[in-house]
Amino acid sequence: MQRNRLRLETSPYLLQHADNPVDWYPWGEEALGLAEREHKPILLSVGYSACHWCHVMAHESFEDPEIAALMNQWFVNIKVDREERPDLDKIYQVAQQLITRQNGGWPLTMFLTPHDQQPFFGGTYFPKHPRQGMPGFGDILARVADYFRDHEDDIRRQSAQLALAFERLMPGPPHGDVALGTAPLEAARRALEDSFDSRYGGFGRAPKFPHPAGIERCLRHWRATSGATGPDLKALYLATLTLTRMAEGGLYDQLGGGFSRYSVDDFWMIPHFEKMLYDNAQLLHTYACAALATGEALFARIAGETADWVIRDMRGALGGFYSSLDADSEGHEGKFYVWTRAEVQGLLTPAEYAVFAPRFGLDRDANFEGQWHLRVCEPPSDESTSAMIDAARAKLLAARNHRVWPARDEKVLTSWNALTIKGLAVAGRVLQRPDLIDAASAAVDFIRHTLWRDGRLLATYKDGRAHLPAYLDDYVFLADALLELLQSRWRSSDLDFARELLDVLLAKFQDVKNGGFYFTASDHDRLIHRSKTFSDDSVPSGNGVAASVLCKLGYLLAETRYLDAAERTLKAAAALTLEYPQAHMSLLNALEDFLASMQIVIIRGTAADGERWARELSAVYAPTRMVFAVPEDAPGLPPALAAKPASGAVTAYVCRGMTCGAPLTDLRELARRLAVDVVRPPGV
């Protein structure tokens, strides 16, 4: 079989299309040069390996010889993995929405001019034959080819208008001297309650996404008001009900741990079954924080099981974490996860089935195409029942592991690994599990050895090959993760790495004139637009995380360059965070960090004593506090830390912003100064 040029790529998504009769190219000079020389429009197809409708369009159209012949005749065909090239995906998703006035998504299908890659028509999924009001893909190809041939002047005019539209979407400079205040935080609190589902938890209606940033904002708002006469218990309720309903629903894998992408219903019962590393990394962090904040055993269990799933099913031999599990197996979505009653009865004893069935809904009507997808319907009656249910879960998981697995995308993405490192570091600290901190440290070492080259990050790794220049998210997510890991276990090399990352960030990504950071570096491939966005999407905003980590590291190291860049970013985004607070949760967290000036506790002494003190102080949820146990023999400390030595015994320094108090050598006195309860909440 003749294979196309995708055969040389590392992306599993691109390799899935290497045997198509379509003459696919990856994005690059070869394809772009061919389009220009032959004056052929570009057909750009963007997707990812776990995307169900990407598979459908591939089977219907890209594997069809007749459709492929039309594509090859009229177009230069470029296939892009949106997880490897989020720079391209961001640009052309926006273009699709501007051109069609419809929501974007995947697969993304765009038609571009051959000389300057300007989009002139597009959409998402197109069926092979006309269906449900959608034209057939073959008809689309013919009409687009004709339009390009006959209307090039119109296309040039549209391209000019589109370029202006992109410029208008760019955030402008802040107006006047912007005063940063708490108004956006209050607006976010109101917006979250307005969109809250008071019965089933979550924000908005089906399809329901987890929105970990919104949950964290509720927890942080409750914590910020907890010292007042009227703590905002409603904010805590918004978070805890949502976390409970998600953990009990089918969104959560009740056997193997980990969360699917979203729920197709309001009840969190039936998910879209793909499992993404970035979702689970963020939810691991959120459940660990909720366990710390509330002492709720359920949240601690879910955090632990999610971490176990990440390490068991998503970690490569070298320590990096894979990207996703597909929704489909054996050609059917969800087949790997669902059960018949007979299967479950055949695996369990009668006594086990008697408690398992009502717990997970097997005594009710089937909920997924005549079969059962497990979700919690009843609580266990006592400890013995719980033990029996856990034994039954283990039996079913062992049996499920012998099924045909969903495909796993085994590329390692720097940004998603950084989110995972952060989640593991926090969960390891909260759950007192050194194995999770070990896994986080190993992932950092993997990134530094394989994806850090000549003082710059690379974005992706697979099969021994690291490539593609890294993006804003890669740099700031990793710096943020390193700060969390340093609070769980000090390694001076991790602090050095974080500083190197932020120095590249300021040198290559910063918008010095208007504030904030571009998504691509100044020496990145030239594209039709250089994106700079402040809003969150399925991952936190790179600008939001940048502002937060610059603030934290700025105060830790007394580095005014970092603090100034954080403040400029927050001021550049101030109008947006006030007008659309729910779309900018990461920036709101950074704003809170900045306004609070961050409380930083530096503990010096032997490694064992310092870690013991840090465990006590970290047993309380305090999102605007950082606690670092820096061993007295730690090498290469920067001046701001080297100036805080141990004084013959374990010594703590408490700083707020740029001001530090007198050193303390008594843990009880330190706890009183911090005005926290050092007793671990029950259940954690």
C-alpha positions in Angstrom: 0.0 0.0 0.0 1.3 3.4 -0.9 1.6 5.6 2.2 1.5 9.4 2.1 4.0 11.8 3.8 2.4 11.5 7.2 4.2 8.2 7.6 7.3 10.2 8.7 5.5 11.9 11.6 5.4 11.0 15.3 1.8 12.1 16.1 -0.5 9.1 16.4 -3.3 11.2 14.9 -1.2 12.0 11.8 -0.1 8.3 11.6 -3.7 7.2 11.6 -4.0 8.9 8.2 -0.8 7.7 6.7 -2.5 5.0 4.7 -5.3 7.2 3.4 -5.5 7.6 -0.4 -5.4 11.3 0.3 -2.0 12.8 -0.5 -1.7 14.3 3.0 1.2 16.6 4.0 2.1 17.8 7.5 2.1 21.5 7.9 5.5 22.8 6.7 7.5 24.3 3.9 7.1 21.4 1.5 3.3 21.6 1.5 3.1 25.4 1.6 5.7 25.7 -1.2 3.8 23.2 -3.4 0.5 25.1 -3.0 2.2 28.3 -4.0 4.0 26.8 -7.0 0.9 25.1 -8.3 -1.5 27.8 -7.3 -3.7 25.3 -5.5 -5.8 26.1 -2.5 -4.9 24.3 0.7 -7.4 22.0 2.4 -6.5 22.1 6.1 -7.9 19.3 8.3 -7.3 19.7 12.1 -8.2 17.0 14.7 -6.7 14.8 17.4 -6.5 11.1 18.0 -9.2 10.7 20.6 -11.8 12.8 18.6 -14.8 10.6 17.7 -16.1 12.7 14.8 -12.6 13.0 13.4 -12.6 9.2 13.1 -16.1 9.3 11.5 -15.0 11.8 8.8 -11.8 9.8 8.1 -13.8 6.6 7.6 -16.4 8.2 5.5 -14.3 10.5 3.3 -10.6 10.3 3.7 -10.5 6.6 3.2 -12.8 6.8 0.2 -10.9 6.6 -3.1 -13.3 8.8 -5.0 -13.3 11.6 -2.4 -9.5 11.3 -2.1 -9.2 11.7 -5.8 -11.1 15.0 -5.7 -9.0 16.2 -2.8 -5.8 15.4 -4.6 -6.9 16.9 -7.9 -8.0 20.3 -6.6 -6.1 20.9 -3.3 -2.9 20.6 -1.4 -4.1 18.6 1.6 -2.5 19.3 5.0 -3.4 17.3 8.2 -2.6 18.9 11.6 -2.8 17.4 15.1 -4.3 20.2 17.1 -2.5 19.0 20.3 0.9 19.4 18.6 0.0 22.6 16.8 -2.3 24.6 19.1 -0.9 27.8 17.4 -2.5 26.8 14.1 -5.7 25.5 15.7 -6.3 28.7 17.7 -6.0 30.8 14.5 -8.2 28.7 12.2 -10.8 28.0 14.9 -11.3 31.7 15.2 -11.3 32.2 11.5 -14.0 29.5 11.1 -16.2 31.2 13.6 -15.7 34.6 11.9 -16.5 33.2 8.4 -19.4 30.9 9.3 -20.8 32.6 12.4 -21.0 29.1 14.0 -19.2 27.4 16.8 -15.9 25.7 16.0 -14.7 22.2 17.0 -13.1 19.1 15.6 -12.6 18.0 13.0 -11.9 21.4 11.7 -12.0 21.7 7.9 -10.6 24.9 6.4 -9.8 26.0 2.9 -6.8 28.4 2.6 -5.3 30.6 -0.1 -2.1 29.1 -1.6 0.2 32.1 -1.2 -0.6 33.4 2.2 -2.7 30.7 4.0 -5.6 33.0 4.5 -8.9 31.1 5.1 -11.8 31.7 2.7 -14.2 28.9 3.6 -14.6 26.3 6.3 -16.6 24.3 8.7 -16.2 21.3 11.1 -17.5 17.8 10.3 -18.9 17.3 6.8 -20.6 14.0 6.0 -19.7 12.1 2.8 -23.3 12.4 1.6 -25.9 15.1 2.3 -27.4 14.6 5.7 -29.5 16.5 8.2 -29.2 19.8 6.2 -25.4 19.4 5.7 -24.0 19.2 2.2 -22.0 16.2 1.2 -18.2 16.6 1.3 -17.7 15.8 -2.4 -20.1 18.7 -3.2 -18.2 21.0 -0.9 -15.0 20.2 -2.6 -16.3 20.9 -6.1 -18.0 24.2 -5.0 -14.9 25.4 -3.2 -12.6 24.6 -6.1 -15.0 26.4 -8.5 -15.2 29.4 -6.2 -11.5 29.7 -5.8 -11.0 29.6 -9.6 -13.7 32.2 -10.4 -13.6 34.6 -7.4 -10.0 35.2 -6.4 -10.6 39.0 -6.2 -13.5 38.4 -3.8 -11.3 36.1 -1.8 -8.5 38.7 -1.5 -11.1 41.3 -0.3 -12.4 38.8 2.3 -8.9 38.0 3.5 -8.2 41.7 4.1 -11.4 42.0 6.1 -10.5 38.9 8.1 -7.1 40.3 8.9 -8.7 43.4 10.2 -11.1 41.3 12.3 -8.2 39.4 13.8 -6.6 42.7 14.8 -9.8 43.9 16.4 -9.9 40.8 18.5 -6.5 41.5 20.0 -6.7 43.1 23.4 -5.6 46.7 23.3 -3.5 48.6 25.8 -5.1 49.3 29.1 -6.8 52.7 29.3 -5.1 55.1 31.6 -3.8 54.0 35.0 -5.8 50.9 35.7 -6.4 50.3 39.4 -6.5 46.6 40.3 -9.2 45.6 42.8 -11.5 42.8 43.9 -14.5 43.7 41.7 -13.8 41.0 39.2 -13.6 38.4 42.0 -17.0 39.4 43.2 -18.4 39.4 39.7 -17.1 35.9 39.1 -18.8 34.7 42.4 -22.1 36.1 41.2 -21.7 34.6 37.7 -20.9 31.2 39.0 -24.0 31.1 41.2 -26.1 32.3 38.3 -25.0 29.4 36.1 -25.0 26.8 38.9 -27.2 23.6 38.6 -28.5 23.4 42.2 -29.7 19.9 41.8 -26.9 18.1 40.0 -24.0 20.5 40.5 -21.9 22.0 37.8 -22.2 25.2 35.8 -24.5 25.3 32.8 -26.5 22.6 31.2 -25.7 19.5 29.0 -23.2 18.9 27.6 -21.7 19.4 31.0 -18.0 19.9 31.4 -16.1 19.7 34.7 -14.9 23.3 34.7 -12.2 22.8 37.4 -11.2 26.4 37.3 -14.7 27.5 38.3 -14.7 25.0 41.2 -11.3 26.2 42.4 -12.6 29.8 42.2 -15.5 28.8 44.5 -13.1 27.2 47.0 -10.8 30.2 46.9 -13.6 32.6 47.4 -14.9 30.6 50.4 -11.4 30.5 51.9 -10.9 34.3 51.4 -14.1 35.0 53.4 -13.6 32.3 56.0 -12.0 34.8 58.4 -14.9 37.2 58.2 -18.0 37.2 60.4 -20.0 35.7 57.5 -18.0 33.2 55.5 -19.4 32.5 52.1 -20.6 28.9 52.7 -22.7 29.0 49.5 -19.5 29.3 47.5 -18.2 26.2 49.3 -21.5 24.4 48.5 -21.2 25.2 44.8 -17.8 23.5 44.8 -18.5 20.5 47.0 -21.9 19.6 45.4 -20.3 19.7 42.0 -17.3 17.6 43.1 -19.6 15.1 44.8 -22.0 14.7 41.8 -19.1 14.3 39.3 -17.4 11.7 41.6 -20.6 9.7 41.9 -21.6 9.9 38.2 -20.5 8.1 35.1 -18.2 11.0 34.2 -15.8 9.3 36.7 -14.6 5.8 36.0 -15.9 4.0 39.0 -13.5 1.0 38.5 -10.3 2.4 37.2 -10.3 6.0 38.3 -10.0 9.1 36.1 -12.5 11.3 34.4 -14.0 11.4 30.9 -14.1 14.6 28.8 -17.7 15.7 29.5 -21.2 14.4 30.3 -23.8 14.3 27.6 -26.6 14.7 30.2 -27.3 17.0 33.1 -26.8 14.2 35.6 -23.1 13.4 35.0 -24.3 9.9 34.1 -23.2 9.2 30.5 -19.9 10.7 29.4 -18.2 11.2 26.1 -15.8 8.4 26.9 -12.5 9.9 25.8 -10.1 10.4 28.7 -7.7 13.4 28.3 -4.6 13.9 30.4 -5.2 17.7 30.8 -8.7 17.1 32.3 -7.5 14.6 34.8 -4.4 16.6 35.7 -6.6 19.6 36.6 -9.2 17.6 38.4 -6.5 15.8 40.4 -5.4 19.2 41.6 -8.9 20.3 42.4 -10.0 17.2 44.3 -6.8 17.3 46.3 -7.4 21.0 47.2 -11.0 20.2 48.1 -9.9 17.3 50.3 -7.5 19.7 52.1 -10.2 22.4 52.4 -13.0 20.2 53.7 -11.5 17.0 55.1 -14.0 15.1 53.0 -12.9 11.5 52.6 -14.6 11.1 49.2 -12.5 13.9 47.7 -9.3 12.4 49.0 -10.3 9.0 47.6 -11.0 10.4 44.2 -7.8 12.4 44.1 -5.8 9.2 45.1 -7.6 7.0 42.5 -7.2 9.6 39.7 -3.4 9.8 40.5 -3.2 6.0 40.5 -4.9 6.0 37.0 -2.5 8.6 35.7 0.5 6.7 36.9 -0.8 3.2 36.0 -2.3 3.8 32.6 -0.8 7.0 31.2 2.9 7.0 32.2 5.6 6.0 29.8 8.7 4.1 30.7 10.9 7.3 30.7 8.6 9.1 33.2 6.5 11.3 30.8 2.7 11.0 30.6 0.7 10.1 27.5 -2.0 12.4 26.1 -5.3 10.5 25.9 -7.4 7.4 25.7 -9.8 7.2 22.8 -13.6 7.1 23.4 -13.9 4.1 21.0 -12.8 0.5 21.2 -13.7 -2.2 18.6 -15.4 0.6 16.6 -17.9 1.5 19.3 -17.9 4.4 21.7 -17.8 3.3 25.4 -17.6 -0.4 24.7 -14.6 -0.8 26.9 -16.5 0.6 30.0 -20.0 -0.8 29.9 -21.4 -4.0 31.3 -24.3 -6.5 31.0 -25.9 -7.8 34.1 -24.8 -11.4 33.2 -21.1 -10.3 32.9 -21.2 -8.7 36.3 -23.0 -11.6 37.9 -20.6 -14.1 36.4 -17.6 -12.3 38.0 -19.0 -11.6 41.5 -20.2 -13.8 44.3 -24.0 -13.6 45.0 -23.2 -11.6 48.2 -21.0 -9.2 46.3 -23.5 -8.7 43.5 -26.3 -8.1 46.1 -24.5 -5.0 47.4 -22.8 -4.0 44.1 -25.9 -3.9 42.0 -27.9 -1.3 44.0 -24.7 0.7 44.6 -24.0 1.2 40.8 -27.4 1.0 39.3 -27.5 -2.5 38.0 -30.9 -3.0 39.7 -32.3 -0.2 37.5 -33.0 0.1 33.8 -30.0 0.0 31.4 -28.6 3.5 30.8 -26.3 3.0 27.7 -27.6 1.2 24.6 -29.1 -1.7 26.5 -26.1 -2.0 28.9 -25.0 -0.4 32.1 -22.4 2.3 32.6 -21.6 2.4 36.3 -22.5 5.3 38.4 -23.2 5.6 42.2 -26.9 5.3 43.0 -26.8 4.4 46.7 -24.3 4.8 49.5 -22.8 1.7 51.2 -24.7 0.8 54.3 -21.6 0.1 56.5 -17.9 -0.6 56.5 -18.3 -4.3 55.7 -20.4 -3.4 52.7 -17.8 -0.9 51.6 -15.1 -3.6 51.7 -17.2 -6.0 49.7 -17.9 -3.3 47.1 -14.1 -2.5 46.8 -13.4 -6.2 46.3 -16.1 -6.4 43.6 -14.6 -3.2 41.9 -11.2 -4.9 41.8 -12.6 -8.0 40.2 -14.4 -6.1 37.5 -11.4 -3.9 36.8 -9.2 -7.0 36.4 -11.7 -8.5 34.0 -12.0 -5.2 32.1 -8.3 -5.0 31.6 -8.5 -8.1 29.4 -10.9 -6.4 26.9 -9.7 -4.6 23.8 -8.5 -1.3 25.0 -9.2 2.1 23.5 -6.4 3.5 21.5 -3.9 5.5 23.6 -2.2 8.6 22.1 1.4 8.1 23.4 2.8 11.4 22.5 4.1 13.4 25.5 3.1 17.1 25.5 5.1 19.4 27.7 2.2 21.6 28.7 -0.1 18.7 29.7 2.7 17.0 31.5 3.3 20.2 33.5 -0.4 20.2 34.6 0.0 16.6 35.6 3.2 17.4 37.6 1.3 20.1 39.5 -1.6 17.8 40.3 0.7 15.0 41.5 2.8 17.4 43.6 -0.3 18.8 45.3 -1.9 15.4 45.8 1.3 13.9 47.1 1.5 16.7 49.7 -2.2 16.6 50.7 -2.5 12.8 50.8 1.0 12.3 52.3 2.0 10.0 49.4 5.7 10.3 48.5 5.2 8.1 45.5 3.2 10.8 43.8 5.9 13.3 44.4 8.4 10.8 43.0 6.4 10.5 39.8 6.2 14.3 39.5 9.9 14.7 40.0 10.6 11.9 37.4 8.4 13.7 34.9 10.3 17.0 35.5 13.6 15.1 34.9 12.2 13.6 31.7 11.2 17.0 30.4 14.6 18.6 31.3 16.5 15.8 29.6 14.5 15.4 26.5 12.5 18.5 25.8 14.8 21.3 27.0 17.4 22.0 24.3 19.8 24.9 24.0 17.9 26.9 26.6 14.5 26.5 24.9 11.6 24.1 25.4 10.2 21.8 22.8 6.5 21.0 22.8 6.1 17.3 22.1 8.0 14.0 22.3 7.3 10.5 20.9 9.4 7.5 19.9 12.7 9.1 20.8 12.0 12.3 18.9 11.4 15.7 20.5 10.3 18.5 18.2 8.3 21.7 17.6 9.1 24.9 19.4 7.2 25.3 22.7 4.3 27.7 23.3 3.4 30.1 26.1 1.5 27.3 27.9 4.5 25.0 27.9 6.7 27.6 29.6 4.3 28.9 32.2 2.5 25.7 33.1 5.9 24.1 33.8 7.2 27.0 35.9 3.9 26.8 37.9 4.3 23.1 38.4 7.9 23.5 39.5 6.8 25.9 42.2 4.3 23.4 43.5 6.8 20.6 43.4 9.3 22.7 45.3 6.7 23.0 48.1 6.4 19.2 48.2 10.1 18.4 48.0 13.0 20.9 47.6 15.4 20.5 44.7 17.5 23.6 43.9 17.7 22.4 40.3 13.9 22.8 40.0 14.1 26.4 41.2 16.9 27.1 38.7 14.8 25.5 35.9 11.8 27.7 36.8 13.9 30.8 36.6 15.3 29.8 33.2 11.8 29.3 31.9 10.6 32.7 33.1 13.6 34.4 31.6 12.8 32.9 28.2 9.1 33.9 28.8 10.1 37.6 29.3 12.6 37.6 26.5 10.5 35.8 23.8 6.8 36.0 24.6 6.2 39.3 26.3 4.1 42.1 24.8 6.2 44.9 26.3 4.0 47.7 24.9 0.5 46.4 25.9 1.2 43.9 28.6 0.6 40.2 28.7 2.1 37.4 26.6 1.7 36.1 23.0 1.0 32.4 22.5 4.1 32.0 20.3 7.6 33.2 20.7 9.0 36.1 18.7 11.1 33.7 16.6 8.3 31.3 16.0 7.2 30.3 12.4 5.5 33.2 10.8 1.7 32.6 10.6 -1.2 34.8 9.5 -1.7 36.0 13.1 0.2 36.0 16.4 -2.4 35.1 19.0 -2.6 36.7 22.4 -5.6 35.6 24.5 -6.6 35.9 28.1 -9.5 33.5 28.4 -9.4 30.0 29.7 -10.5 27.1 27.5 -10.1 23.4 28.2 -6.8 24.3 29.9 -6.0 27.4 32.0 -5.1 30.7 30.2 -1.4 30.9 29.6 -1.6 34.6 30.5 -3.4 33.8 33.7 -0.8 31.2 34.8 2.0 33.5 33.7 0.7 36.3 35.9 0.3 34.0 38.9 3.7 32.3 38.6 5.5 35.6 38.0 3.8 37.0 41.1 4.8 34.0 43.2 8.3 33.7 42.0 8.7 37.5 42.1 7.9 37.6 45.8 9.9 34.5 46.6 13.1 35.8 44.9 12.4 39.6 45.4 12.6 39.9 41.6 10.9 43.1 40.5 11.1 42.2 36.8 8.7 39.3 37.4 6.3 41.4 39.6 6.2 44.2 37.0 5.4 41.8 34.2 2.6 40.2 36.3 1.1 43.6 37.1 1.2 44.6 33.4 -0.6 41.4 32.4 -3.3 41.9 35.0 -3.8 45.5 34.0 -4.0 44.5 30.3 -6.7 42.0 31.1 -8.6 44.1 33.7 -11.5 45.1 31.5 -12.0 41.6 30.2 -12.0 40.0 33.7 -14.6 42.4 34.9 -16.9 42.1 31.9 -16.5 38.3 31.4 -15.3 37.0 34.7 -16.3 33.3 34.1 -14.1 33.2 31.0 -11.0 34.3 33.0 -10.8 32.2 36.1 -7.0 31.7 35.9 -6.5 35.5 35.7 -8.8 36.0 38.6 -6.7 33.5 40.7 -3.6 35.5 39.6 -5.3 38.7 40.6 -6.1 37.4 44.0 -2.4 36.2 44.4 -1.3 39.7 43.4 -3.7 41.6 45.7 -2.8 39.3 48.6 0.9 39.9 48.0 1.4 36.2 48.7 2.3 34.9 52.1 5.6 32.9 51.9 7.0 30.7 54.7 10.7 29.7 54.3 11.8 26.9 56.6 15.5 26.3 57.0 17.1 23.3 58.8 17.8 19.7 58.2 15.8 18.1 55.3 13.8 15.9 57.7 13.0 18.6 60.3 12.1 21.1 57.6 9.8 18.7 55.8 8.1 17.9 59.2 7.4 21.6 59.8 6.2 22.0 56.3 3.7 19.1 56.6 2.2 20.7 59.6 1.8 24.1 58.0 0.5 22.7 54.7 -2.3 20.8 56.4 -4.6 23.8 55.9 -6.1 25.1 52.6 -4.4 28.5 52.1 -4.2 29.2 48.3 -2.4 32.5 48.7 0.3 31.0 50.9 3.4 29.1 49.9 5.5 27.0 52.2 9.1 25.9 51.3 11.3 23.6 53.3 14.8 24.5 52.1 17.4 22.2 53.5 20.3 24.0 55.2 22.7 22.3 52.8 20.8 23.2 49.7 23.2 24.3 47.0 23.2 27.3 44.8 20.5 29.3 46.5 19.7 32.8 45.1 20.4 35.7 47.5 16.8 36.1 48.7 16.8 32.6 50.1 20.5 32.3 51.1 19.9 35.4 53.3 17.5 33.3 55.4 19.7 30.7 57.2 19.0 28.2 59.9 20.2 29.6 63.3 21.3 26.4 65.0 17.8 24.9 64.9 14.9 24.7 62.5 14.2 28.4 61.6 11.2 29.8 59.8 10.8 33.2 58.0 7.3 34.5 57.3 7.1 37.0 54.5 4.2 39.0 53.1 5.1 40.5 49.7 8.6 42.1 50.2 8.4 42.3 54.0 9.7 39.5 56.2 9.3 39.1 60.0 11.8 38.0 62.5 13.0 34.4 62.4 11.0 31.9 64.4 12.3 28.7 65.9 9.2 27.4 67.7 6.6 25.6 65.5 3.7 26.5 67.8 4.6 30.2 67.8 4.8 30.0 64.0 1.4 28.4 63.8 -0.1 31.2 66.0 1.5 33.8 63.8 0.0 32.3 60.7 -3.4 32.1 62.5 -4.0 28.6 61.2 -5.0 25.3 62.8 -2.1 22.9 62.2 -4.2 19.8 63.0 -5.0 17.9 59.8 -8.7 17.9 58.9 -10.4 14.5 59.6 -10.6 12.1 56.7 -7.4 13.3 54.9 
